[in-house]
Amino acid sequence: MTLRALALALLPLMVSGHGVAMHTAKTPEEEDLASRHALDFVQKIHEACKNEVPACAQKDDVHSLAKCLVDNHENLSWDCQVQVVNMARHMPHAKRAYDKMNGIVAASDIGKKTVKGCNFSSDATPYTWSYHIHFMWNELTDNTTGPAASPNTGNMSQDFHEKFIKEFAPDIKFCRPFSFLTDLWNKNSVWDKEGHEYAEPCMFPSLTPGGPFFLWERGYHISPTMFHKVVPWLMANRPVHQVPGDIYGRDEPRHQDAPVQ
């Protein structure tokens, strides 16, 4: 019997990162090229959509224009709403290219800049404001097997989602739009940094492969005080069913968490 992971990824949120487009560069030169492509992609979206919001049409700086479009996302046409979501996913790399072109960051800065959000007076590493947890599944196999329902009619990812929120957040709501990029904790629950460690969980919509993982996935914002409760529960309750192969649907090698027979 194979543990079909609905694989779990737990990511400390030192800076927001859920849904960010990731490049596959292996050298500094390739990373520069990927960043320039991201900047070009972002600037084309700016030109296509900024005139839909008068306040944004007056801006020409990449950072301020991106923020304006995010802040006014609900006032955009549907096409531009979709494009601005893609813009947000590419902004970290676009920002790298823009800052480098304008002399804001250089190789000599590495290791000498403080990460915003750190308690640099006492913390040796960046301060963890919250965590993102991701459920990942193979759409072709895991959604046709239901451990919590009938093997013929169940839906593994939905079953596990409902079991999880019943345990930790029966009234869970979606996180704020673009919070994967802008929020270090669930600001719909706690707005000010005082008490942020007690923020309620919120959830992100399901995303297809490539956004940002190689499998279907859905994510949740988890506070530091809930983290120690969530992780043991997840390890004990991950779905199990009798489908050969690993989480990617391959017969060999078996998934690394498959129990010894």
FENWOPE-V956193 format. One record per helix or strand of 3 or more residues. SS is the DSSP state (hx for helix, st for strand). FROM is the first residue (numbers start at 0). LEN is the number of residues. If there is no record, write none. Layout:
[[SS:FROM:LEN] [SS:FROM:LEN]]
This chain:
[[st:6:7] [hx:27:25] [hx:53:4] [hx:61:10] [hx:72:3] [hx:77:24] [hx:106:3] [st:129:8] [hx:141:3] [hx:155:13] [hx:178:4] [hx:195:3] [st:215:8] [hx:223:14]]
